[in-house]
Amino acid sequence: MAEAQDIQRVVEEIADHVRKSMLGSRAGNPPSAAPASAGSPGPVRTASIAPESIRDNADLAPYIDHTLLKPEATREDVARVAREAVEHGFATVCVNSSHVATVAGILAGSRSVPIAVVGFPLGAALTSAKAFEAREAIQAGAREIDMVIPVGALKARDYALVLEDIAKVVEASRPWPVKVILETSLLTQDEKIAGCVLSKAAGAAFVKTSTGFSTGGATVEDISLMRRVVGEDVGVKASGGIRSAEDALKMIQAGANRLGASASVAIVTGQRSSAKY
């Protein structure tokens, strides 16, 4: 009990510091960015992207997690998405853990890597179950893990549980990076800040906005807030509702350095998709 209270106190103190820094920034005194971490895993980039480096729509491809998470997705659907990733040079293919082996086989030798989602889409599974799923997914070929936090625990300010939940998945996923899905549409600003603080403390490589299966997706305001909280040594992934290159660029300008989308092909070819994710 004492340990949980200590964690709650520290998180609230950090969150309060972040809020004050944001007020200072609005007054003309922007908070300094955190230094890049020398211990960032492998080639994973966490820092913000210089918007001027995106000269055309195709330049967005290396920052996109090409995503297919629909429950009705077939093996053929998953294979098609993996082939699209190879063709266009997307960063990853993000699928449910049962499809990772299929994706890993198709992506072998390409620049794209497989992602598995864990505890998806509710985040309400047992921590032990999430850790087990992460280990199994990595054995099947996953090279990044996107996990959903226990949203109810965060809203209840049970920070010790949230911290342990993330840390156990991070441990189970080593040496591969973990992205923490906050489901921002369900959170207050203070809860978003606390979620980012806890994710960083637990060793996550990224914080991520949304599953795409809840009440809302990524917003410029949320991406900007998340980047302010985590600095440059933790990545920020915008997911949910990104359907065009214009949408993608807005997220990058706000601080995202990874984009989750099922509309990836439309984005890099200058079209606009009607896809919901």
N, C-alpha and C positions, 0 to 999 in steps of 0.2 A: 504493500500500500504506500509506504514512504517513497519507494522508487518511482511509482506512478505519479505521485504528487510532485516529485522533483522534476520529472519530465514535463508535466503540465506547466509548471512554473517557468521552466526554461523556454518552452515553446511560446508561451504567452509573452515572455520578456522579449524574445526575438521578434515576434509578430508586432509588438508595440514599437520596437526599434524600427522595423521596416515601415510601419505606418508613418512615423515621425520623419523618416528619411524621404518618404514620398511627398510629404507636406513641404519639406525643405526644397525638394526638387521643383515643386510648383512655384516656390518663392524665388527660384533662380539659382538654387544650390544643389545640383544633381548629385546623388550618392555615387561614390566611386564604384566601379565594377570590381568584382572579385577577380584575383589573378587566375590565369589558366592553370589547371592542375596538371603536374607532371605525371601523375598516376592515372590519367584517363586511360581506359582500356583500349588497347590496340589502336586501330586507325579511326575510331569513332570520333567524329567532330562534335564538340559541344558549343563552341562559340557562335555568336551571331554571324549571319551572312552579310557581306557588303552588298547592298541592293544593286550597286552599279556593276557587279560581276554578272548579273543576269541580263545578257544582251538580247536574247530571244527566248521564245517559249521552251525550246529544246534544252536550254541551260538549266531549267528547273528539274530535269529528270534525276540528277544525282542526289537530290534532296527529298525525293518522293518515296514513301512506303506504299507500294501498289497493293491495294487491300481488297480481300474478298472474305467476308465473315458471315455472309448470309447462311442461315441454317439449312436452306435448301440447295446450297452449292454442291454440285456433283464433282467427281474426280475429273471429269472432262472440263468442267468450268475452271477448276483449280489449275489444271495443266495449261489451259489457254492463258490465264492470267500470268503464270510463270513464264510462258513463251513471250508474252508482251513485255515483261520486265527485261528479258534478255535483249529483245529487239530495240527497246527504247533506252536502255541503260538506267533503269530505276535503281534506287539504292537497295531496296528490299522488296520482298513479297510477304505480306502479312496475312496469315491464315489461322484458322483454328488448329489446335495441336494435332488433331487426327489427320490433317492434311500435310503436315510438315515433311514427312518422308517423300511424298510425291513431289513437292516443290523443290526439296533439296536435290533430288535426282536430276531435275530439269535445269536447275541453276548451276550445277557443278561446272566449274571452269569459267563462269561468267563473273562480272563485277557485282552482280546482285546476290544478296544473301537471304535466307529464310528467317522470318519472324514468326513466333508462336504467341498467341494471346493466352493469358493464364487467369483463371478466376473470372472468365468473361461470360456475360457482360455485367453481372451484378456486383461482383467483388465480395459476395457474402459467403463464400465457401470457407471452410476451415483453413487456417494458415498452413497446417500440415498438408492439406490437400493441394493447396497452391504450390507449395514447395515441391511436392511429388510430381505435379503436372509439369513444372518447370524442368525438373531433372529428366523426366521422360521425353519432353519435347527436345531437349538438347541432345539426348541420345539418338533421337530420330533425325537430327540434323539442324535444329534451330540454332541460329547464331546471334539472335537478339530475342529478348522476352519483353512483351508488353503486358503488365499485370494491372488489374483493377484493385484499388484500395477498398477496404471495408468502409463504405461511405457513411453508414449509420454510426460506426464507432467514431469517425472523425467529427460528425455533427454532435455526438454526445461528449466530445472532448476527451474521449478515452485515448489519449495520445500514446500511452504505453503500448496499447494493443496495435495501433496503426504502425508505430515504429517497428514493433516486432514482426508484424505481418510483412512489411516491405523488406526488412533485414533478412528474414528467413528465405524469401524468394531470391534476393540478391546473392545470398550465400549459396543457395542451390544452383544458381545460374552461372557461377564463376567458371571460366574467366570472361564470360560473355555479358554484355551490357543489359541492364534492365531499365525499361521506361515505366513510369508510374502514372496510370490513368486516374485523374482526380475526379472526373465527371463533374466539370465545373458548373454545368447548368443547374445542378442541385445544391450548390454551395453559396454561402455568403462570401463577401470579400475576405473577412477574417478567416473563414474556413479554408479558402483558397491559399491564403498566406501560410496558414498552419500546415496544410498539406504539402506545400513546396518545401517548407523548413524541414518537415519530417522526412520527406523523400531524400533530400540532400544529406541529412544526418544519417540515414540508413544506408547510404552508399549507392543510391540510384544514379544512373548515367543521364537520365532525362526525366522531366516531368511532361505529362501529356494531358491535353484538355479533356478528351471525350472518347466514349466508346462508339458514338454514332447511333446508339440504340436507345438513348434516353430522351430527355425533353428538349435538348438543344446541342449545338456543336460549338466549334471554335469561334471566338470573337476577337477582334483586334484588341479590345480592352483587356481581355483575360490574358492574351499572349504578352502584352506589354507588362502587365502586373507580374506574371510568372517570371519573365526575364529579369525584372527588377529584383525579385526575391532571390533567385538562384544565382545571379551573376553570370559569368562567362564559362565557369568550369562545370556547369551542368547544362545539358541541352534542353531545348523547349520544342515539343512537337505539337503542332496544330492539327487537329483531326475533327472531322464532322462538318459537312456542309461546304467543303472546298470543291467547287465544280468548274472553275475556269482559271486561266492563267492570271487574270485580274485578281481573283480571290487569293490565289497563292502568293502573289507579290505583296498584297496587303499584309498577309501574315508574316512574310519575311521582313518587311519594313518594320513591323511591330516587335520583331525579335525572335521569331521562329527559325530554327535551322533544320527542321525536319517536318514534312507534311504528310499526313495520312489521308489517302483518298482512294476511292474506287473509280473516280473519274480521271485517273492519271493520264490515259491516252488522250482524252479530250483536252486536258490541260496543256500537254506538250505539243499538241497539233493545232492550238488556237481555236478550239471549239468550246462550247459550254454544254455540260452534261445535265441531265435531269435526275441523275442518280441521287438517292437520299443520303448516302454516307458521305 
